[in-house]
Amino acid sequence: MRFYYLDPGLKSNAGHHASTCRVVTGELRRRGIETLIAASTQLTPELATELGASPFFAVYTYTPQHPDPIAGWLKTFLEGVAMTTQDLARLPAPMADDVVFVNSAQPTQLMAVMTWLNGIAAESRPRVVVEFGTDAGVNLTRTEAGYTLEAVDPRENPRSVLLRHVGQNIPPEFRRNLFLKTFDAGASKIHQLLLDYEIGVLPLPQQTYGLARKKAQGSITIGVLGRQDFDKGYQLLPEILPALLARHAEINILVHNANPDDMPPVQQKLREIAQSDARITLDEGPANSTHWQGLLAQSDVILCPYRSERYLACYSALAVEALANGIPIVAPEGTVPHWFVAGHKGAIVPFGTFTAPQIVDATSSAIAQYERLAVAARAAAEAWNSQDRKAQLVDSILGTLPIQVAAAR
């Protein structure tokens, strides 16, 4: 058996792509399974060497839309499918006992994989697992009866429309070979509605780095970590940080942004704030595995000032990292990060509305309760790490672990 790890979004240490690759391919190689890693052609030489990956896919997973105001989204999709299909055709020919895993796919990658599979004789088609790592591109609204789902104008976000289109074109015979999954039950339900295709749930693989959590005495460091964007509330930090520091003279704040060039005005404002207050540390740029572990080790509370609508049916890898490493978090109420941490008896202080004052109040509450939260976080981490999460994920991809179908919330 040969394992094909395909990720056109893998280009640097920014975001979850590199960490997921480390987890999956590290476990595969530990088992002695031959593994081929095909990444974006933008893959950095350092990461290529570390992972043993090849720059391969010309079309990046998150390619910006063509600027045409009417059909730019469609042009981007069609061209992306054609180019990605051509790249897939350059892979070593798979056999029926091989396994293909596509990490954090978008509709473009799924359609290209289907086209590629269609060109392989049925008896030679490998097992293919496609994982969706982002939301389905729909508007979700909470109601008393649950949630309402509404498609978005494809000129703004074409993901839901394209998922619907791709789902209508999946040949029935592919159900024997093509397995679609997410890391969250709610996300799987929404993708299943759009694609009209069974969507499984993958086990989350994050586990502790063996970090020693700080005791209650001494100053507390609030960590804001990862790849930042507007849905993650990064634009609120220039208001949040001074307010927190005004209330709590004893704390420190660590702000990490893996892609500081994505939000220049916000980043510049944070640089100015950090220059005027030594309690703020600004860490700019992607973090490799060692650096990331250091960022987590410095953080006593993880702040996730996220927009709740974005995380109603989308998991947060950072929230899982926090749970696995015994770190209390602050996150939006009624979202996947909230349900996940609370469901595993972790330490979380939720905030209500997506406003700086609400987020500051919740973070202040976490600081006031830190001793109790730290104890709960450690207990939850010990329970979480009692299982081999990495092995469970790889078993699920290989098909040796039954597909999980979670009950409705």
C-alpha positions, -999 to +999 in steps of 0.1 A: +000+000+000+011+035-008-004+067+008-009+099-012-011+130+010-024+158-012-027+194+000-026+223-025-029+246+006+004+234+021+030+261+015+043+274+048+039+270+086+010+295+086-023+279+096-032+243+102-019+227+069+017+220+081+006+207+115-019+184+100+006+170+076+031+164+104+005+145+124-008+123+096+024+116+077+044+112+109+021+085+121+021+068+087+059+067+085+061+054+121+040+025+108+063+020+079+038+030+052+052+045+021+040+081+019+040+106-009+033+143+000+022+167-028+019+203-017+015+237-033+042+249-058+046+278-033+060+253-007+089+268+012+122+249+009+125+246+046+091+230+050+097+207+020+129+194+036+113+189+070+082+171+057+097+153+028+071+170+006+072+180-031+060+213-046+033+200-069+000+218-073-001+250-094-035+261-080-034+271-043-064+260-023-073+296-013-067+312-047-084+347-048-113+350-072-109+364-107-119+401-105-148+399-130-177+412-110-203+388-124-187+354-132-152+357-117-160+330-092-170+306-119-139+313-140-117+307-110-134+274-103-133+261-139-097+270-144-087+256-110-104+223-117-087+220-151-052+228-138-056+206-107-068+177-127-037+180-149-015+180-119-033+149-105-026+131-137+011+135-131+010+115-099+023+079-099-006+057-110-024+045-080-035+009-073-067-004-056-049-009-023-036+026-021-051+054-001-054+091-011-061+118+015-069+154+004-065+178+032-088+209+037-103+207+002-125+233-015-150+225-043-122+230-068-101+202-054-131+178-049-142+183-086-107+177-098-103+146-077-136+133-092-124+140-127-091+122-120-108+092-105-131+090-135-101+084-157-089+054-136-103+020-143-128+009-116-108-020-105-077+002-099-094+031-081-079+037-046-096+046-014-099+084-015-107+105+016-114+142+011-116+164+042-133+198+043-115+220+067-135+253+063-171+262+066-196+254+038-201+290+028-237+294+040-253+319+064-263+302+096-287+320+120-297+308+154-334+306+161-356+292+189-362+261+168-325+256+160-307+271+130-317+284+096-294+279+066-293+303+037-271+301+006-248+331-001-246+350-034-217+332-052-202+366-061-195+370-024-188+334-015-193+307-041-185+278-018-221+266-011-232+269-047-201+251-060-205+223-034-241+218-046-229+217-082-201+192-074-224+170-054-248+167-083-220+154-104-207+126-082-212+093-100-231+067-079-203+042-083-178+065-065-195+057-032-173+026-030-141+046-032-148+083-023-152+092+013-160+128+023-154+140+059-150+170+082-137+173+118-171+184+132-205+168+133-223+201+126-201+209+096-207+173+083-244+178+084-243+210+064-219+196+038-242+165+036-272+187+029-254+206+001-236+176-015-264+151-010-236+126-001-227+109+032-202+130+051-183+113+080-166+128+110-128+124+114-113+121+149-094+152+160-056+144+163-042+172+184-024+160+216-003+175+242+033+187+236+040+178+272+038+214+284+040+222+321+012+245+329+019+275+351+006+276+387-017+303+399+010+325+413+028+350+391+016+370+361-008+355+336-001+357+299-031+359+275-023+343+241-039+353+208-023+328+184-024+316+148-033+328+114-055+358+119-084+373+099-116+393+103-137+363+113-112+356+141-118+391+154-083+403+149-095+438+140-109+441+175-076+437+192-065+474+191-096+480+213-094+448+234-057+450+244-056+484+260-089+477+279-075+445+293-042+460+304-061+489+320-081+465+341-052+441+349-018+456+355-003+423+363-010+404+330+010+401+298-004+396+263+012+376+235-001+383+200+010+360+172+000+365+136+012+340+111+003+362+082+009+398+093+006+412+057-030+400+054-044+429+076-018+458+073-038+486+090-047+464+120-011+450+123+004+485+122-019+497+149-009+467+171+028+474+165+022+509+177+004+497+208+030+471+215+058+497+213+041+518+239+035+489+264+061+464+273+035+440+286+025+432+249+047+409+228+040+409+191+052+378+173+049+381+135+052+353+109+047+316+105+057+293+134+074+259+128+066+231+152+092+242+178+082+278+177+045+269+180+051+248+210+069+278+226+039+300+219+015+276+236+039+272+265+039+310+271+001+312+270-018+307+303-052+316+287-060+314+250-082+342+237-103+333+206-122+365+199-140+349+170-171+359+151-197+334+163-215+331+129-182+317+114-179+290+140-215+278+144-205+248+123-167+250+120-141+237+144-111+256+157-078+237+157-065+262+182-093+253+206-084+217+203-047+225+209-058+244+241-078+215+254-050+190+246-024+212+264-045+221+294-050+258+286-082+276+295-098+295+266-122+324+259-144+318+229-178+327+215-208+312+232-229+286+213-202+277+188-182+246+179-152+257+200-175+263+230-193+230+226-161+211+220-142+223+251-172+223+274-182+188+261-148+175+272-151+192+306-124+217+296-120+252+309-138+278+288-153+312+295-177+321+266-186+356+255-220+366+241-219+392+213-190+399+189-179+432+205-147+443+222-164+451+255-180+416+257-148+399+249-129+420+274-154+411+301-151+374+294-113+375+294-114+395+327-136+367+341-111+341+330-083+360+347-103+362+379-110+325+378-077+314+366-068+291+395-100+271+392-099+271+354-063+258+353-072+228+375-102+220+352-081+224+321-054+201+333-079+174+342-095+177+308-061+175+291-052+143+310-085+127+299-081+138+263-045+126+261-053+092+275-062+081+240-039+080+209-056+107+189-031+106+160-035+069+156-073+072+156-072+098+128-049+077+106-070+046+113-101+065+101-084+077+069-071+042+062-106+027+068-096+006+097-117+027+121-155+029+116-168+062+102-182+083+130-217+098+126-224+121+155-258+127+169-275+160+163-269+188+188 
